[in-house]
Amino acid sequence: MKSKILIFLFLTTPSIVSAEGIPKRFGFVVGVSEYRNLTLGDLKTAKNDALGMTKILFSYGSYNRIQTLVQEGSVNSTPTKYNILTNFEALLKETNPDDLFIFYFSGHGVVDYNDKVYLLPEDANPSNPFESGIAVEQLLEMTRNYKLKRVVFFIDACRNPEDGKGEEGKKYLEAVSFRDSEIVSVFYSTKVGYSSFEDPKSGYGIFTKYLIYGLEGRADSNYNGEVSYSELSNYVISSLKEWSKTNQKLQKPYTKEYAEKSEDTILTYAVNPETSLTDAPLFNPYNPTYAFRSFLVPGWGQYVRGQEEKGKIYMSIYALGVLYAGYQYNTYRQDKAAYESAVGIPPNPRIAETVALNYYLIEPYRQRMESSRANLSQALTVLLFLWSANVFDFYLLGPNPKEKSGVWLDFNWENQGYMGIDRVGKLGYAMHF
């Protein structure tokens, strides 16, 4: 099993928060579960990890804006190398030196023999991973170009086990001049040669699961209502040790700091919800309950799982089809009753004349009945076709097909306060496809 790493890069300075100039908080989150190249195995939890981190940072961290790239949406926001770097640069342009900038990546990654970490986007080429990947050092350099003093990198990525043989990557971190920095720390989810596991119960990676637990408030060891970096790292390490003992699986996280630590960094404020995000049932667009509703009424399943417009269209067409079929059935019943009650001339010796007269007396009723039967059959055929199209749409054109490529979530706060201070203004939420 491939191991995974999680890197925190903290570059912070003590700053005085005033009403006139409150530092803002930005987040850039990427989750890559499926890769175009089939030799790169798909990851079950990467998308859930990314969406979970987005929700946690937005709900408990007072972040002004969070941009999330996962494989659901338009080609303009798919997590390719070009789109990640372009959107990353665009978000950096909105920052000021005192703002907090967080980057989170969940997906595959590789490490070269110089211990440099490369993140693999959706369009990565496994035969040439270093050129098609994104170096962590490159992203770090981009943040330095904007003179950001507070930067956090969360990187949860698989890496090849033959790494760690060189010292260039470590020397790079030690040599980088983080002027006015407060913390420069690397937090690995596990040591080289050990595995990083996924949690089948929650649908998250074990490391990210405890990371979310901690950011929600369980890491707040001094009960001051804030979750700091030190509290989070201590909580995650101790929790994973207990998890390893209980599950008889060895995952050994550790931290390595590269700069002198002057003050701790507050990541979120503690809420400790009764139901954690990781314990809440994951949204399953193909939930049997949704499927049953869609089987019962075309469009109902699509509507309740979030495809409201499509669901309304299906249900409206189906309702009209049912009304039309009901009308045709009622017409058929009336025409059939009229045909069966039609009175003809009783048989007599003049057979030819009797047959001709009965034809003109009864045949119109029979033709109307047959026409009504044909219309009813057509109406029922249309309903069956609509129901079949609905089933096809539910399973093959759901909200998460592989051909959909990315979603961009923006969370914008106006005139927002800072951490524990009351937040004033209105909340803007936009999802761009």
Buried (B, 14 or more C-beta within 10 A) or exposed (E): EBBBBBBBBBBBBEBEEEEEEBBBBBBBBBBBBBBBEEEBEEBBBBBBBBBBBBBBBBBBBBBBBBBBBBBBBEEEBBBBBEBBBEBBEEBBEEBEEBBBBBBBBBBBBBBBEBBBBBBBBBBBBBEEBBEBBBBBBBBBEBBBEBEBBBBBBBBBBBBBBEBBEBEEBBEBBEEBEBEEBBBBBBBBBBBBEBBBBBBEEBBBBBBBBBBBBBBBBBBBBEEEBBBBBBBBBBBBBEBBBEBBEEEEEBBBBEBEBBBEBEEBBBBBBBBEEEEBBBEEEBEEBEBEEBBEBBBEBBBBBBBBBEBEEBBEBBBEBBEEBBEBBEEBBEBBEEBBEBBEEBEEBEEEEEEEEBEEEBEEEBEEBBEBBBEBBEBBEEBBEBBEEBBEBBBEBBEEBBBBEEEBBBBBBBBBBEEBBBBEEEBEEEEEEEEEE
